[in-house]
Amino acid sequence: CQVRFGGKAEIAPDSDPTVVCLCQQLEAVFQHGLKKGNARIGATILKIGTSQKHDGPAFWQFLKDVLSKSEVERFSSLESITTDVGRGRAWLRATLNEHSLQRYTEEIQASQSLLKSHYDSHAYLLDTERSAMLPQMAAGLSTIVFAININNPNLNGSPRASSASAPGRSSPSPGNPSWSQDIPEAVVAPEAKEVIVVKKKKKKR
């Protein structure tokens, strides 16, 4: 994403495959290792004429304990966002638009007690060495002019679903339900300064 849009006047829209891939990778980081006890499993969100079922934890529950009251209200009042999954995704995209992801990742790193109450010990965000790369990665995105729609109803889907797949990149999808069992590693490539998610090999059963 940095290679494609960094330092340029060109706007990075949410329809661009590199932006889609970046959002998916960041979601994987915040989703990884969430305690299932924090999820409203099987909760059904009813809308006019439709119903949607969302299973599994959503990192919005953690964000509610990190964000200020006004920030929580901001994302809770989005007209087209009706699920906790969607609110977490909307927040993440807003941080890219507003270049605030670095500040938030630094605050999150300093909130170890909250992290431990919402995430299992193997979670990416509780790995001191790897999570320390997040602010650096976020700083590298500050030169990109993002134009991502945060009030998009497509963000309401299951945390295991992905909105789209960028060409040549593997991403979480309903057809790959075991993706969340792999540990994502956010790596900042020195030359390209691009965020890449690398999955560790599964342990042999």
N, C-alpha and C positions, 0 to 999 in steps of 0.2 A: 504494500500500500504506500509505503514511504517512497519507494522507487517510482511508482506510478504517478503520485500526486505531490510528493514532498517539495516544498519551496516553489510551487507553481501557482499561477492564478486560477488554474482550472479547478472547478468544483468537483469534489468526490461525492457522487450521489449514492443512495442506498441500493440502486439497481446495478452498480458496477460489481463484477465478480470479486475483485480484490477487497472491496468494502464488505461484501457479504461474508467472505472468508474471515476477515478480521473480526467481525462481530461474532461469528460462530466460535472462533478460537477464544475470545474473551469470555463468552458465555460458558465455555467448557471449563475455564479456570475458576469462575465463580460458582459453577454448579458442582464441581468435583468435591466429593467427600462430605456433602451436606448430610446431616443427620436426618434419618427418615422420620424420626419423632417430631420434627418440625413441620412435616407436611400434612396437609389435610387430604389424606389419601382417599380417592374416590369421591371427592367433593364435586358436586355438579353445579355449574354456574348457569342459571337460566337467563335467557335473553328473549326478547319478543320474537316469537315464532321459531326459536331454535334453542337447543341446549348443547352444552359442551362439557365433556368430562375430562378432567385433568388429573393425572396420577403422578405421584412422586413429589419430592421436595422442590421448592422454588427459592432462589437466593434473595427474593424480595423480603422474606421474613427476617433475614439477617440485616438487610439494608435498613429496615424500619428501625432497628436499634442503633444504627450508625448515623443516619441522616437526621437533620433538624426537623422539627414539627412542620414547618412551612414547606420543606422539601418533600416530606411524606405526603402532605396534602396536595402538592403540585401533581405528583404522579398518580395519586389516588383519584384525582378529579378529571383525568383525561377521559373525554367522552367515549372514545372508541376502545379504550383499554379496560377490560372487565375482569381480568384474572391476575393473580400474583405473578404468574409467569410473564405475562405481558408487561406488568409494572417494572419488574426487574430488567427486562429487555429495553423498555423505554428509557429507564434511568441510564443504562449503559450507553445507549446511543446518544442521549443528551450530553453525557460527559465528553463524547467525541466531538459533537457539534460545538460545545462550549469550551473545549480544551481544559477541562477540569479533572480528567482522569488521573493525572499525576498527583494532584492534591488529595483526591479521594483514596488512592492506593496507599499513600503515605499515612493517612489517617487510619485506614483499615489495618495496616501493619502495626500501628501503635495500639490497636484495640485487641490485644491478645486474649483477654478474658472473654470478650464477646465472641471472638472467633472460636474459642474452645467450647463455648456453649452451643454453637450452631453447627460446628464441623467436627467430623471424626479426626482422629490424630494423624491419619495418613493424607489428609486433604492438602491440596496444592498450597492454599493460602496459609497453612500452618507449617509449611516447609520453609524455614528461614532463608536458606540459601537461594532457593528458586524464586520465592515470592519477592525477594529483594530486587529482582530484575524488573519487576512490574513498573515501578516509577520511572526507571531509565527508559523502558520501552514506551511508556506513555509520553515522556518528554520528547521522544523522537517523532511522535505523531502531531506535535503542536504546530508544525509548519503546514499541515494539511487543512484545507478548507472543506470540512464535511458539510453535507446537506442531507441529513438523514431524517426521515419522517418518524417522529416518536409517537404520533397518535394514529398508528396504523393497526387496524384490527387483526392483521395477519400475525402480529406479535403475540396474540393470546394463546397460541397453540401449546401443546405439551412440551415440557422441558426436554424431552427426548427427540423432538422433531426439529428439523432444520428448515429454514425458509427456502433455501436453495443451496446448491452445491457449486462451488467455484471449480472451473475446469482444472483437472489435474490435482485436485486436493481431496483428501479423504475428510469426511465430516460426519457428525452424528446424524443418524437418520432412523426412521422406524424399521427399516430393513436391516439395521445393524444395532440391535438392542443392547449388545454387550459393550458398546463404546464407553459407557460411563464407568465401566470397571477398569478401564485403562487409565493410567495417570498421565495427564497432559503436562508437557514441559514447555513453557514459553521461553523461546530462545531469541536473543537479539543478534542477528547476523551482523558482524562488524562492518563488512563491506556494504551490504545492501540496507542495513538497518531495518530489516523487515521482520515482522513477528512470524514465527513459525511454530506450529504445535507438533511435537514429536511424541509418539506414544510408545511407552515401554512395552516390551514383549510380555505377553501373558505368561503367568507361571504355569508350568505343566501340572495337570491334575493327577 
